[in-house]
Amino acid sequence: MTRDKNQNTSTNRESKAPAFIAWHVSERDEKSFWSRIGAAWDHKDGEGMTLQLETVPMNGRIVLRKPQADEDAGQS
């Protein structure tokens, strides 16, 4: 399989804001605990996304949410 030169590279992903933030959500005693674990970027062709996780949870669920303005402040 050949690589398409139009694919996103890590430098392209890092230079633009992610389309979604990945969160690990765990439930304990009727409380939900949210931890940011990664992000997702749209492909240039609009046909998919690249998901980059810093960690993979063993339990709970992963939720993808659009970033809020205050989440992106201070993120590089």
PDB file of N, CA, C and O in Angstrom:
ATOM      1  N   MET A   1       0.843  -1.169   0.000  1.00  0.00           N
ATOM      2  CA  MET A   1       0.000   0.000   0.000  1.00  0.00           C
ATOM      3  C   MET A   1       0.894   1.240   0.000  1.00  0.00           C
ATOM      4  O   MET A   1       1.831   1.330   0.793  1.00  0.00           O
ATOM      5  N   THR A   2       0.614   2.169  -0.865  1.00  0.00           N
ATOM      6  CA  THR A   2       1.427   3.380  -0.943  1.00  0.00           C
ATOM      7  C   THR A   2       0.814   4.473  -0.083  1.00  0.00           C
ATOM      8  O   THR A   2      -0.392   4.504   0.161  1.00  0.00           O
ATOM      9  N   ARG A   3       1.664   5.348   0.359  1.00  0.00           N
ATOM     10  CA  ARG A   3       1.194   6.467   1.175  1.00  0.00           C
ATOM     11  C   ARG A   3       0.772   7.612   0.270  1.00  0.00           C
ATOM     12  O   ARG A   3       1.452   7.933  -0.705  1.00  0.00           O
ATOM     13  N   ASP A   4      -0.330   8.208   0.595  1.00  0.00           N
ATOM     14  CA  ASP A   4      -0.810   9.383  -0.124  1.00  0.00           C
ATOM     15  C   ASP A   4      -0.077  10.596   0.434  1.00  0.00           C
ATOM     16  O   ASP A   4      -0.079  10.821   1.644  1.00  0.00           O
ATOM     17  N   LYS A   5       0.547  11.376  -0.439  1.00  0.00           N
ATOM     18  CA  LYS A   5       1.311  12.520   0.055  1.00  0.00           C
ATOM     19  C   LYS A   5       0.427  13.595   0.671  1.00  0.00           C
ATOM     20  O   LYS A   5       0.939  14.535   1.279  1.00  0.00           O
ATOM     21  N   ASN A   6      -0.898  13.478   0.524  1.00  0.00           N
ATOM     22  CA  ASN A   6      -1.817  14.442   1.119  1.00  0.00           C
ATOM     23  C   ASN A   6      -2.240  14.061   2.533  1.00  0.00           C
ATOM     24  O   ASN A   6      -2.999  14.793   3.168  1.00  0.00           O
ATOM     25  N   GLN A   7      -1.752  12.913   3.038  1.00  0.00           N
ATOM     26  CA  GLN A   7      -2.110  12.507   4.390  1.00  0.00           C
ATOM     27  C   GLN A   7      -1.560  13.499   5.394  1.00  0.00           C
ATOM     28  O   GLN A   7      -0.526  14.128   5.169  1.00  0.00           O
ATOM     29  N   ASN A   8      -2.279  13.632   6.519  1.00  0.00           N
ATOM     30  CA  ASN A   8      -1.780  14.490   7.592  1.00  0.00           C
ATOM     31  C   ASN A   8      -0.515  13.883   8.169  1.00  0.00           C
ATOM     32  O   ASN A   8      -0.424  12.668   8.347  1.00  0.00           O
ATOM     33  N   THR A   9       0.443  14.718   8.457  1.00  0.00           N
ATOM     34  CA  THR A   9       1.634  14.277   9.166  1.00  0.00           C
ATOM     35  C   THR A   9       1.552  14.822  10.576  1.00  0.00           C
ATOM     36  O   THR A   9       0.708  15.669  10.868  1.00  0.00           O
ATOM     37  N   SER A  10       2.412  14.347  11.446  1.00  0.00           N
ATOM     38  CA  SER A  10       2.342  14.820  12.823  1.00  0.00           C
ATOM     39  C   SER A  10       2.553  16.327  12.892  1.00  0.00           C
ATOM     40  O   SER A  10       1.944  16.987  13.734  1.00  0.00           O
ATOM     41  N   THR A  11       3.394  16.889  12.036  1.00  0.00           N
ATOM     42  CA  THR A  11       3.599  18.337  12.076  1.00  0.00           C
ATOM     43  C   THR A  11       2.345  19.073  11.625  1.00  0.00           C
ATOM     44  O   THR A  11       2.038  20.138  12.161  1.00  0.00           O
ATOM     45  N   ASN A  12       1.610  18.532  10.652  1.00  0.00           N
ATOM     46  CA  ASN A  12       0.354  19.164  10.230  1.00  0.00           C
ATOM     47  C   ASN A  12      -0.670  19.114  11.356  1.00  0.00           C
ATOM     48  O   ASN A  12      -1.358  20.103  11.611  1.00  0.00           O
ATOM     49  N   ARG A  13      -0.778  17.969  12.034  1.00  0.00           N
ATOM     50  CA  ARG A  13      -1.738  17.831  13.129  1.00  0.00           C
ATOM     51  C   ARG A  13      -1.407  18.793  14.249  1.00  0.00           C
ATOM     52  O   ARG A  13      -2.295  19.437  14.807  1.00  0.00           O
ATOM     53  N   GLU A  14      -0.120  18.891  14.580  1.00  0.00           N
ATOM     54  CA  GLU A  14       0.269  19.716  15.701  1.00  0.00           C
ATOM     55  C   GLU A  14       0.116  21.203  15.411  1.00  0.00           C
ATOM     56  O   GLU A  14       0.008  21.996  16.347  1.00  0.00           O
ATOM     57  N   SER A  15       0.103  21.603  14.145  1.00  0.00           N
ATOM     58  CA  SER A  15       0.029  23.018  13.821  1.00  0.00           C
ATOM     59  C   SER A  15      -1.401  23.548  13.822  1.00  0.00           C
ATOM     60  O   SER A  15      -1.594  24.764  13.800  1.00  0.00           O
ATOM     61  N   LYS A  16      -2.399  22.688  13.846  1.00  0.00           N
ATOM     62  CA  LYS A  16      -3.773  23.171  13.907  1.00  0.00           C
ATOM     63  C   LYS A  16      -4.481  22.557  15.113  1.00  0.00           C
ATOM     64  O   LYS A  16      -4.095  21.501  15.616  1.00  0.00           O
ATOM     65  N   ALA A  17      -5.509  23.237  15.551  1.00  0.00           N
ATOM     66  CA  ALA A  17      -6.252  22.783  16.729  1.00  0.00           C
ATOM     67  C   ALA A  17      -6.995  21.493  16.412  1.00  0.00           C
ATOM     68  O   ALA A  17      -7.460  21.310  15.287  1.00  0.00           O
ATOM     69  N   PRO A  18      -7.112  20.603  17.382  1.00  0.00           N
ATOM     70  CA  PRO A  18      -7.841  19.351  17.147  1.00  0.00           C
ATOM     71  C   PRO A  18      -9.339  19.608  16.973  1.00  0.00           C
ATOM     72  O   PRO A  18      -9.885  20.576  17.501  1.00  0.00           O
ATOM     73  N   ALA A  19      -9.983  18.723  16.226  1.00  0.00           N
ATOM     74  CA  ALA A  19     -11.430  18.812  16.037  1.00  0.00           C
ATOM     75  C   ALA A  19     -12.166  18.331  17.282  1.00  0.00           C
ATOM     76  O   ALA A  19     -13.253  18.816  17.596  1.00  0.00           O
ATOM     77  N   PHE A  20     -11.564  17.373  17.992  1.00  0.00           N
ATOM     78  CA  PHE A  20     -12.166  16.811  19.204  1.00  0.00           C
ATOM     79  C   PHE A  20     -11.091  16.564  20.249  1.00  0.00           C
ATOM     80  O   PHE A  20      -9.929  16.329  19.919  1.00  0.00           O
ATOM     81  N   ILE A  21     -11.494  16.620  21.515  1.00  0.00           N
ATOM     82  CA  ILE A  21     -10.645  16.235  22.634  1.00  0.00           C
ATOM     83  C   ILE A  21     -11.153  14.887  23.131  1.00  0.00           C
ATOM     84  O   ILE A  21     -12.360  14.693  23.274  1.00  0.00           O
ATOM     85  N   ALA A  22     -10.240  13.954  23.394  1.00  0.00           N
ATOM     86  CA  ALA A  22     -10.600  12.634  23.911  1.00  0.00           C
ATOM     87  C   ALA A  22     -10.524  12.655  25.433  1.00  0.00           C
ATOM     88  O   ALA A  22      -9.529  13.091  26.011  1.00  0.00           O
ATOM     89  N   TRP A  23     -11.579  12.181  26.067  1.00  0.00           N
ATOM     90  CA  TRP A  23     -11.674  12.136  27.528  1.00  0.00           C
ATOM     91  C   TRP A  23     -11.943  10.712  27.981  1.00  0.00           C
ATOM     92  O   TRP A  23     -12.725   9.996  27.357  1.00  0.00           O
ATOM     93  N   HIS A  24     -11.296  10.297  29.069  1.00  0.00           N
ATOM     94  CA  HIS A  24     -11.631   9.032  29.726  1.00  0.00           C
ATOM     95  C   HIS A  24     -12.629   9.377  30.820  1.00  0.00           C
ATOM     96  O   HIS A  24     -12.366  10.249  31.648  1.00  0.00           O
ATOM     97  N   VAL A  25     -13.770   8.700  30.830  1.00  0.00           N
ATOM     98  CA  VAL A  25     -14.804   8.943  31.834  1.00  0.00           C
ATOM     99  C   VAL A  25     -14.976   7.673  32.650  1.00  0.00           C
ATOM    100  O   VAL A  25     -15.313   6.616  32.116  1.00  0.00           O
ATOM    101  N   SER A  26     -14.741   7.789  33.944  1.00  0.00           N
ATOM    102  CA  SER A  26     -14.950   6.652  34.840  1.00  0.00           C
ATOM    103  C   SER A  26     -16.038   7.022  35.847  1.00  0.00           C
ATOM    104  O   SER A  26     -16.180   8.182  36.233  1.00  0.00           O
ATOM    105  N   GLU A  27     -16.786   6.030  36.255  1.00  0.00           N
ATOM    106  CA  GLU A  27     -17.891   6.232  37.195  1.00  0.00           C
ATOM    107  C   GLU A  27     -17.532   5.580  38.527  1.00  0.00           C
ATOM    108  O   GLU A  27     -17.128   4.419  38.581  1.00  0.00           O
ATOM    109  N   ARG A  28     -17.691   6.360  39.608  1.00  0.00           N
ATOM    110  CA  ARG A  28     -17.486   5.835  40.960  1.00  0.00           C
ATOM    111  C   ARG A  28     -18.527   6.457  41.880  1.00  0.00           C
ATOM    112  O   ARG A  28     -18.630   7.679  41.989  1.00  0.00           O
ATOM    113  N   ASP A  29     -19.300   5.592  42.542  1.00  0.00           N
ATOM    114  CA  ASP A  29     -20.301   6.063  43.506  1.00  0.00           C
ATOM    115  C   ASP A  29     -21.183   7.164  42.924  1.00  0.00           C
ATOM    116  O   ASP A  29     -21.340   8.226  43.526  1.00  0.00           O
ATOM    117  N   GLU A  30     -21.750   6.908  41.767  1.00  0.00           N
ATOM    118  CA  GLU A  30     -22.664   7.831  41.090  1.00  0.00           C
ATOM    119  C   GLU A  30     -22.020   9.158  40.701  1.00  0.00           C
ATOM    120  O   GLU A  30     -22.725  10.127  40.419  1.00  0.00           O
ATOM    121  N   LYS A  31     -20.681   9.216  40.682  1.00  0.00           N
ATOM    122  CA  LYS A  31     -19.963  10.406  40.229  1.00  0.00           C
ATOM    123  C   LYS A  31     -19.168  10.042  38.988  1.00  0.00           C
ATOM    124  O   LYS A  31     -18.687   8.917  38.852  1.00  0.00           O
ATOM    125  N   SER A  32     -19.038  11.000  38.092  1.00  0.00           N
ATOM    126  CA  SER A  32     -18.241  10.815  36.881  1.00  0.00           C
ATOM    127  C   SER A  32     -16.949  11.612  37.009  1.00  0.00           C
ATOM    128  O   SER A  32     -16.961  12.771  37.422  1.00  0.00           O
ATOM    129  N   PHE A  33     -15.839  10.979  36.651  1.00  0.00           N
ATOM    130  CA  PHE A  33     -14.533  11.620  36.673  1.00  0.00           C
ATOM    131  C   PHE A  33     -14.000  11.665  35.253  1.00  0.00           C
ATOM    132  O   PHE A  33     -13.858  10.629  34.604  1.00  0.00           O
ATOM    133  N   TRP A  34     -13.702  12.867  34.768  1.00  0.00           N
ATOM    134  CA  TRP A  34     -13.244  13.078  33.405  1.00  0.00           C
ATOM    135  C   TRP A  34     -11.750  13.404  33.406  1.00  0.00           C
ATOM    136  O   TRP A  34     -11.300  14.283  34.141  1.00  0.00           O
ATOM    137  N   SER A  35     -10.987  12.688  32.577  1.00  0.00           N
ATOM    138  CA  SER A  35      -9.551  12.942  32.434  1.00  0.00           C
ATOM    139  C   SER A  35      -9.229  13.062  30.946  1.00  0.00           C
ATOM    140  O   SER A  35      -9.591  12.191  30.154  1.00  0.00           O
ATOM    141  N   ARG A  36      -8.557  14.129  30.577  1.00  0.00           N
ATOM    142  CA  ARG A  36      -8.172  14.323  29.174  1.00  0.00           C
ATOM    143  C   ARG A  36      -7.074  13.325  28.814  1.00  0.00           C
ATOM    144  O   ARG A  36      -6.059  13.236  29.505  1.00  0.00           O
ATOM    145  N   ILE A  37      -7.278  12.577  27.733  1.00  0.00           N
ATOM    146  CA  ILE A  37      -6.306  11.550  27.359  1.00  0.00           C
ATOM    147  C   ILE A  37      -5.799  11.676  25.926  1.00  0.00           C
ATOM    148  O   ILE A  37      -4.928  10.907  25.521  1.00  0.00           O
ATOM    149  N   GLY A  38      -6.314  12.618  25.152  1.00  0.00           N
ATOM    150  CA  GLY A  38      -5.838  12.753  23.781  1.00  0.00           C
ATOM    151  C   GLY A  38      -6.681  13.714  22.968  1.00  0.00           C
ATOM    152  O   GLY A  38      -7.440  14.521  23.505  1.00  0.00           O
ATOM    153  N   ALA A  39      -6.525  13.603  21.634  1.00  0.00           N
ATOM    154  CA  ALA A  39      -7.227  14.508  20.723  1.00  0.00           C
ATOM    155  C   ALA A  39      -7.399  13.844  19.362  1.00  0.00           C
ATOM    156  O   ALA A  39      -6.738  12.850  19.059  1.00  0.00           O
ATOM    157  N   ALA A  40      -8.289  14.399  18.547  1.00  0.00           N
ATOM    158  CA  ALA A  40      -8.549  13.881  17.200  1.00  0.00           C
ATOM    159  C   ALA A  40      -8.548  15.031  16.201  1.00  0.00           C
ATOM    160  O   ALA A  40      -9.083  16.105  16.471  1.00  0.00           O
ATOM    161  N   TRP A  41      -7.940  14.790  15.044  1.00  0.00           N
ATOM    162  CA  TRP A  41      -7.858  15.781  13.970  1.00  0.00           C
ATOM    163  C   TRP A  41      -8.538  15.241  12.720  1.00  0.00           C
ATOM    164  O   TRP A  41      -8.453  14.050  12.418  1.00  0.00           O
ATOM    165  N   ASP A  42      -9.222  16.142  11.989  1.00  0.00           N
ATOM    166  CA  ASP A  42      -9.846  15.770  10.720  1.00  0.00           C
ATOM    167  C   ASP A  42      -8.775  15.517   9.666  1.00  0.00           C
ATOM    168  O   ASP A  42      -7.734  16.174   9.651  1.00  0.00           O
ATOM    169  N   HIS A  43      -9.044  14.557   8.786  1.00  0.00           N
ATOM    170  CA  HIS A  43      -8.179  14.359   7.620  1.00  0.00           C
ATOM    171  C   HIS A  43      -8.476  15.454   6.614  1.00  0.00           C
ATOM    172  O   HIS A  43      -9.592  15.973   6.573  1.00  0.00           O
ATOM    173  N   LYS A  44      -7.497  15.807   5.809  1.00  0.00           N
ATOM    174  CA  LYS A  44      -7.678  16.864   4.805  1.00  0.00           C
ATOM    175  C   LYS A  44      -8.806  16.549   3.832  1.00  0.00           C
ATOM    176  O   LYS A  44      -9.516  17.453   3.390  1.00  0.00           O
ATOM    177  N   ASP A  45      -8.978  15.261   3.494  1.00  0.00           N
ATOM    178  CA  ASP A  45     -10.015  14.899   2.523  1.00  0.00           C
ATOM    179  C   ASP A  45     -11.408  14.808   3.144  1.00  0.00           C
ATOM    180  O   ASP A  45     -12.388  14.575   2.437  1.00  0.00           O
ATOM    181  N   GLY A  46     -11.501  14.993   4.471  1.00  0.00           N
ATOM    182  CA  GLY A  46     -12.796  14.971   5.140  1.00  0.00           C
ATOM    183  C   GLY A  46     -13.395  13.586   5.304  1.00  0.00           C
ATOM    184  O   GLY A  46     -14.554  13.463   5.701  1.00  0.00           O
ATOM    185  N   GLU A  47     -12.637  12.546   5.008  1.00  0.00           N
ATOM    186  CA  GLU A  47     -13.161  11.185   5.034  1.00  0.00           C
ATOM    187  C   GLU A  47     -12.806  10.412   6.305  1.00  0.00           C
ATOM    188  O   GLU A  47     -13.096   9.219   6.402  1.00  0.00           O
ATOM    189  N   GLY A  48     -12.193  11.064   7.260  1.00  0.00           N
ATOM    190  CA  GLY A  48     -11.836  10.353   8.484  1.00  0.00           C
ATOM    191  C   GLY A  48     -11.153  11.276   9.476  1.00  0.00           C
ATOM    192  O   GLY A  48     -11.096  12.493   9.297  1.00  0.00           O
ATOM    193  N   MET A  49     -10.639  10.656  10.526  1.00  0.00           N
ATOM    194  CA  MET A  49      -9.961  11.401  11.581  1.00  0.00           C
ATOM    195  C   MET A  49      -8.753  10.611  12.058  1.00  0.00           C
ATOM    196  O   MET A  49      -8.694   9.391  11.909  1.00  0.00           O
ATOM    197  N   THR A  50      -7.799  11.315  12.629  1.00  0.00           N
ATOM    198  CA  THR A  50      -6.668  10.692  13.296  1.00  0.00           C
ATOM    199  C   THR A  50      -6.854  10.910  14.787  1.00  0.00           C
ATOM    200  O   THR A  50      -7.001  12.043  15.243  1.00  0.00           O
ATOM    201  N   LEU A  51      -6.846   9.814  15.547  1.00  0.00           N
ATOM    202  CA  LEU A  51      -7.004   9.865  16.993  1.00  0.00           C
ATOM    203  C   LEU A  51      -5.649   9.587  17.627  1.00  0.00           C
ATOM    204  O   LEU A  51      -5.044   8.544  17.377  1.00  0.00           O
ATOM    205  N   GLN A  52      -5.173  10.515  18.446  1.00  0.00           N
ATOM    206  CA  GLN A  52      -3.900  10.339  19.143  1.00  0.00           C
ATOM    207  C   GLN A  52      -4.193  10.313  20.636  1.00  0.00           C
ATOM    208  O   GLN A  52      -4.659  11.301  21.204  1.00  0.00           O
ATOM    209  N   LEU A  53      -3.912   9.160  21.274  1.00  0.00           N
ATOM    210  CA  LEU A  53      -4.151   8.998  22.698  1.00  0.00           C
ATOM    211  C   LEU A  53      -2.830   8.986  23.453  1.00  0.00           C
ATOM    212  O   LEU A  53      -1.864   8.364  23.012  1.00  0.00           O
ATOM    213  N   GLU A  54      -2.789   9.668  24.582  1.00  0.00           N
ATOM    214  CA  GLU A  54      -1.613   9.643  25.452  1.00  0.00           C
ATOM    215  C   GLU A  54      -1.633   8.403  26.330  1.00  0.00           C
ATOM    216  O   GLU A  54      -0.582   7.931  26.764  1.00  0.00           O
ATOM    217  N   THR A  55      -2.803   7.880  26.591  1.00  0.00           N
ATOM    218  CA  THR A  55      -2.982   6.684  27.402  1.00  0.00           C
ATOM    219  C   THR A  55      -4.242   5.973  26.942  1.00  0.00           C
ATOM    220  O   THR A  55      -5.128   6.595  26.357  1.00  0.00           O
ATOM    221  N   VAL A  56      -4.329   4.676  27.201  1.00  0.00           N
ATOM    222  CA  VAL A  56      -5.513   3.901  26.839  1.00  0.00           C
ATOM    223  C   VAL A  56      -6.109   3.349  28.129  1.00  0.00           C
ATOM    224  O   VAL A  56      -5.465   2.549  28.809  1.00  0.00           O
ATOM    225  N   PRO A  57      -7.322   3.759  28.476  1.00  0.00           N
ATOM    226  CA  PRO A  57      -7.923   3.296  29.729  1.00  0.00           C
ATOM    227  C   PRO A  57      -8.304   1.820  29.683  1.00  0.00           C
ATOM    228  O   PRO A  57      -8.659   1.283  28.634  1.00  0.00           O
ATOM    229  N   MET A  58      -8.223   1.186  30.833  1.00  0.00           N
ATOM    230  CA  MET A  58      -8.593  -0.224  30.958  1.00  0.00           C
ATOM    231  C   MET A  58     -10.087  -0.383  31.259  1.00  0.00           C
ATOM    232  O   MET A  58     -10.662  -1.443  31.016  1.00  0.00           O
ATOM    233  N   ASN A  59     -10.704   0.663  31.781  1.00  0.00           N
ATOM    234  CA  ASN A  59     -12.125   0.601  32.119  1.00  0.00           C
ATOM    235  C   ASN A  59     -12.760   1.949  31.800  1.00  0.00           C
ATOM    236  O   ASN A  59     -12.083   2.875  31.354  1.00  0.00           O
ATOM    237  N   GLY A  60     -14.057   2.048  32.031  1.00  0.00           N
ATOM    238  CA  GLY A  60     -14.745   3.301  31.733  1.00  0.00           C
ATOM    239  C   GLY A  60     -15.000   3.433  30.244  1.00  0.00           C
ATOM    240  O   GLY A  60     -15.109   2.436  29.530  1.00  0.00           O
ATOM    241  N   ARG A  61     -15.095   4.666  29.785  1.00  0.00           N
ATOM    242  CA  ARG A  61     -15.376   4.896  28.369  1.00  0.00           C
ATOM    243  C   ARG A  61     -14.555   6.076  27.873  1.00  0.00           C
ATOM    244  O   ARG A  61     -14.064   6.880  28.665  1.00  0.00           O
ATOM    245  N   ILE A  62     -14.410   6.174  26.549  1.00  0.00           N
ATOM    246  CA  ILE A  62     -13.747   7.311  25.922  1.00  0.00           C
ATOM    247  C   ILE A  62     -14.821   8.160  25.262  1.00  0.00           C
ATOM    248  O   ILE A  62     -15.654   7.656  24.509  1.00  0.00           O
ATOM    249  N   VAL A  63     -14.791   9.459  25.554  1.00  0.00           N
ATOM    250  CA  VAL A  63     -15.755  10.400  24.999  1.00  0.00           C
ATOM    251  C   VAL A  63     -14.990  11.423  24.174  1.00  0.00           C
ATOM    252  O   VAL A  63     -13.988  11.970  24.636  1.00  0.00           O
ATOM    253  N   LEU A  64     -15.457  11.687  22.950  1.00  0.00           N
ATOM    254  CA  LEU A  64     -14.873  12.729  22.104  1.00  0.00           C
ATOM    255  C   LEU A  64     -15.795  13.942  22.138  1.00  0.00           C
ATOM    256  O   LEU A  64     -16.982  13.845  21.829  1.00  0.00           O
ATOM    257  N   ARG A  65     -15.225  15.095  22.520  1.00  0.00           N
ATOM    258  CA  ARG A  65     -15.990  16.335  22.609  1.00  0.00           C
ATOM    259  C   ARG A  65     -15.256  17.439  21.864  1.00  0.00           C
ATOM    260  O   ARG A  65     -14.026  17.465  21.833  1.00  0.00           O
ATOM    261  N   LYS A  66     -16.015  18.351  21.262  1.00  0.00           N
ATOM    262  CA  LYS A  66     -15.398  19.507  20.613  1.00  0.00           C
ATOM    263  C   LYS A  66     -14.686  20.329  21.684  1.00  0.00           C
ATOM    264  O   LYS A  66     -15.201  20.487  22.791  1.00  0.00           O
ATOM    265  N   PRO A  67     -13.495  20.857  21.356  1.00  0.00           N
ATOM    266  CA  PRO A  67     -12.762  21.632  22.355  1.00  0.00           C
ATOM    267  C   PRO A  67     -13.472  22.937  22.682  1.00  0.00           C
ATOM    268  O   PRO A  67     -14.095  23.557  21.821  1.00  0.00           O
ATOM    269  N   GLN A  68     -13.369  23.335  23.928  1.00  0.00           N
ATOM    270  CA  GLN A  68     -13.882  24.619  24.383  1.00  0.00           C
ATOM    271  C   GLN A  68     -12.742  25.627  24.304  1.00  0.00           C
ATOM    272  O   GLN A  68     -11.573  25.245  24.353  1.00  0.00           O
ATOM    273  N   ALA A  69     -13.067  26.893  24.183  1.00  0.00           N
ATOM    274  CA  ALA A  69     -12.052  27.930  24.047  1.00  0.00           C
ATOM    275  C   ALA A  69     -11.058  27.913  25.211  1.00  0.00           C
ATOM    276  O   ALA A  69      -9.862  28.113  24.999  1.00  0.00           O
ATOM    277  N   ASP A  70     -11.535  27.677  26.433  1.00  0.00           N
ATOM    278  CA  ASP A  70     -10.646  27.689  27.587  1.00  0.00           C
ATOM    279  C   ASP A  70      -9.744  26.459  27.634  1.00  0.00           C
ATOM    280  O   ASP A  70      -8.697  26.505  28.281  1.00  0.00           O
ATOM    281  N   GLU A  71     -10.114  25.357  26.969  1.00  0.00           N
ATOM    282  CA  GLU A  71      -9.278  24.154  26.923  1.00  0.00           C
ATOM    283  C   GLU A  71      -8.074  24.372  26.019  1.00  0.00           C
ATOM    284  O   GLU A  71      -6.994  23.844  26.283  1.00  0.00           O
ATOM    285  N   ASP A  72      -8.255  25.155  24.943  1.00  0.00           N
ATOM    286  CA  ASP A  72      -7.178  25.372  23.983  1.00  0.00           C
ATOM    287  C   ASP A  72      -6.183  26.422  24.459  1.00  0.00           C
ATOM    288  O   ASP A  72      -5.049  26.448  23.982  1.00  0.00           O
ATOM    289  N   ALA A  73      -6.574  27.273  25.373  1.00  0.00           N
ATOM    290  CA  ALA A  73      -5.646  28.287  25.882  1.00  0.00           C
ATOM    291  C   ALA A  73      -4.541  27.582  26.662  1.00  0.00           C
ATOM    292  O   ALA A  73      -4.800  26.813  27.588  1.00  0.00           O
ATOM    293  N   GLY A  74      -3.321  27.861  26.269  1.00  0.00           N
ATOM    294  CA  GLY A  74      -2.202  27.242  26.954  1.00  0.00           C
ATOM    295  C   GLY A  74      -1.793  25.897  26.376  1.00  0.00           C
ATOM    296  O   GLY A  74      -0.793  25.329  26.814  1.00  0.00           O
ATOM    297  N   GLN A  75      -2.521  25.376  25.421  1.00  0.00           N
ATOM    298  CA  GLN A  75      -2.156  24.122  24.760  1.00  0.00           C
ATOM    299  C   GLN A  75      -1.304  24.466  23.553  1.00  0.00           C
ATOM    300  O   GLN A  75      -1.624  25.401  22.819  1.00  0.00           O
ATOM    301  N   SER A  76      -0.231  23.731  23.334  1.00  0.00           N
ATOM    302  CA  SER A  76       0.614  24.012  22.169  1.00  0.00           C
ATOM    303  C   SER A  76       0.571  22.863  21.205  1.00  0.00           C
ATOM    304  O   SER A  76       1.219  22.910  20.159  1.00  0.00           O
TER     305      SER A  76
END
